[in-house]
Amino acid sequence: MKRIYVILFAAALSASVFSCKEKTASEKFKDKMDETGHDIKDAAHDAGDAAKDGAKETKEKAEDIAK
């Protein structure tokens, strides 16, 4: 009886291992483009934050000068 369980476990394990396929070149390219898109979005967000902070500092300095 234990032998059947071992055979079934080995069959299930081998089926799961062999069912995995390597990504194609187009799938790898798509993943890289998605990653690049996220990086660009993050960089744009950071640049927007920096511009907002710079504008706030400029406004504060202008208000100090006007006093």
Backbone bond lengths (Angstrom), bond angles and torsions (degrees), N, CA, C in turn:
res aa  C-N    CA-C-N  psi(-1)  N-CA   C-N-CA  omega(-1)  CA-C   N-CA-C  phi
1 M - - - 1.450 - - 1.530 110.78 -
2 K 1.333 117.04 -41.22 1.457 120.57 179.23 1.525 110.16 -63.94
3 R 1.294 116.59 -31.43 1.459 120.92 -179.18 1.531 110.61 -63.98
4 I 1.308 117.65 -36.96 1.465 122.29 179.10 1.522 109.73 -65.20
5 Y 1.338 116.63 -42.49 1.459 120.53 179.33 1.529 110.85 -63.88
6 V 1.314 116.52 -39.23 1.456 120.28 178.89 1.520 109.99 -65.42
7 I 1.316 116.97 -43.09 1.466 121.55 179.51 1.526 110.11 -64.89
8 L 1.323 117.92 -43.54 1.467 120.88 178.84 1.527 111.10 -64.97
9 F 1.319 117.05 -41.14 1.459 120.58 178.28 1.525 110.96 -63.81
10 A 1.326 116.79 -43.47 1.459 121.03 178.98 1.525 111.01 -64.18
11 A 1.315 117.21 -38.62 1.460 121.33 179.19 1.534 110.32 -66.79
12 A 1.309 116.84 -43.71 1.471 120.24 179.55 1.523 110.57 -66.23
13 L 1.309 117.35 -40.88 1.458 121.31 179.14 1.524 111.37 -64.67
14 S 1.302 116.02 -45.39 1.472 118.75 -179.72 1.525 111.13 -67.87
15 A 1.309 118.05 -35.22 1.465 120.71 177.99 1.526 110.50 -65.02
16 S 1.315 116.39 -39.72 1.465 118.79 -179.95 1.520 111.44 -71.06
17 V 1.309 117.53 -35.43 1.465 120.87 179.73 1.523 110.69 -70.52
18 F 1.313 117.49 -44.56 1.453 120.56 -176.36 1.525 113.37 -79.63
19 S 1.325 117.46 -14.04 1.464 119.30 179.32 1.534 111.68 -79.78
20 C 1.329 117.35 -17.69 1.466 120.77 177.36 1.518 108.95 -73.59
21 K 1.308 114.89 129.83 1.457 118.68 179.00 1.516 109.63 -115.93
22 E 1.307 115.57 152.84 1.450 120.85 178.98 1.518 108.94 -75.27
23 K 1.322 115.55 147.47 1.458 119.86 179.98 1.523 109.98 -68.78
24 T 1.310 114.85 144.73 1.460 120.04 176.62 1.525 108.94 -78.91
25 A 1.306 115.63 169.35 1.461 120.38 -179.50 1.529 110.87 -61.89
26 S 1.323 116.69 -38.15 1.467 118.97 -179.56 1.527 111.13 -69.57
27 E 1.326 118.02 -34.18 1.463 120.26 177.28 1.530 110.58 -69.07
28 K 1.334 116.85 -40.26 1.462 120.50 176.90 1.528 110.33 -63.50
29 F 1.341 116.39 -41.54 1.460 121.09 178.74 1.525 110.68 -62.72
30 K 1.323 116.21 -43.49 1.465 120.80 179.39 1.536 110.34 -61.39
31 D 1.329 116.71 -42.69 1.460 119.96 178.40 1.524 111.45 -62.60
32 K 1.335 116.66 -42.07 1.463 120.41 178.71 1.521 110.85 -64.39
33 M 1.324 117.08 -40.73 1.464 120.53 179.55 1.526 110.76 -66.40
34 D 1.321 117.68 -39.01 1.464 120.54 176.31 1.524 110.52 -62.04
35 E 1.333 115.81 -44.15 1.454 120.73 179.51 1.532 110.75 -63.65
36 T 1.317 116.23 -42.32 1.462 120.80 178.41 1.522 110.89 -63.92
37 G 1.318 116.91 -40.64 1.464 121.09 177.16 1.512 111.85 -60.48
38 H 1.328 116.72 -42.04 1.465 120.25 178.08 1.529 110.62 -66.15
39 D 1.343 116.41 -39.28 1.471 119.63 178.29 1.524 111.14 -63.53
40 I 1.320 116.61 -41.59 1.470 120.75 179.03 1.521 110.39 -64.79
41 K 1.312 116.25 -41.83 1.463 120.42 179.48 1.525 110.47 -62.65
42 D 1.335 116.77 -43.01 1.464 120.36 178.10 1.524 111.37 -63.69
43 A 1.332 116.70 -41.73 1.465 120.65 -179.97 1.524 110.64 -64.90
44 A 1.324 117.29 -41.10 1.458 120.87 178.60 1.528 110.67 -64.69
45 H 1.316 115.74 -39.32 1.462 119.95 178.20 1.528 110.27 -63.88
46 D 1.332 116.41 -43.81 1.457 120.38 178.97 1.532 110.95 -63.94
47 A 1.331 116.67 -40.67 1.470 120.07 178.41 1.519 110.85 -64.58
48 G 1.322 116.81 -38.68 1.462 120.48 177.29 1.516 111.48 -63.59
49 D 1.325 115.99 -41.36 1.466 119.74 177.56 1.523 111.13 -64.08
50 A 1.329 116.28 -41.59 1.463 119.99 179.60 1.522 110.77 -64.62
51 A 1.326 117.19 -40.33 1.463 120.53 178.72 1.528 110.56 -65.64
52 K 1.314 116.10 -40.06 1.465 120.12 178.84 1.522 110.80 -64.23
53 D 1.336 116.08 -42.78 1.467 119.73 178.74 1.530 110.89 -65.05
54 G 1.333 116.54 -41.17 1.457 120.69 178.50 1.515 111.78 -62.95
55 A 1.320 116.63 -41.34 1.464 120.69 178.86 1.525 110.56 -65.45
56 K 1.324 116.59 -37.81 1.464 120.47 179.63 1.535 110.15 -65.70
57 E 1.344 116.23 -43.46 1.467 119.92 178.72 1.528 110.88 -64.03
58 T 1.320 116.71 -40.81 1.465 120.88 179.37 1.522 110.38 -63.53
59 K 1.314 116.75 -41.31 1.460 121.18 178.93 1.527 110.40 -62.98
60 E 1.340 115.55 -43.71 1.462 119.31 -179.88 1.525 111.70 -63.89
61 K 1.343 116.47 -40.19 1.462 119.90 178.72 1.531 110.75 -67.54
62 A 1.316 116.53 -38.45 1.461 119.80 177.89 1.524 110.88 -64.61
63 E 1.322 116.76 -38.71 1.471 120.48 178.75 1.531 109.66 -67.59
64 D 1.343 116.85 -37.37 1.473 119.68 178.78 1.537 110.59 -65.51
65 I 1.333 115.87 -39.94 1.465 120.09 -179.72 1.514 109.76 -67.16
66 A 1.344 118.00 -37.17 1.463 122.27 -177.22 1.535 112.05 -69.73
67 K 1.292 119.14 -16.01 1.479 121.67 -177.24 1.477 112.05 -75.29
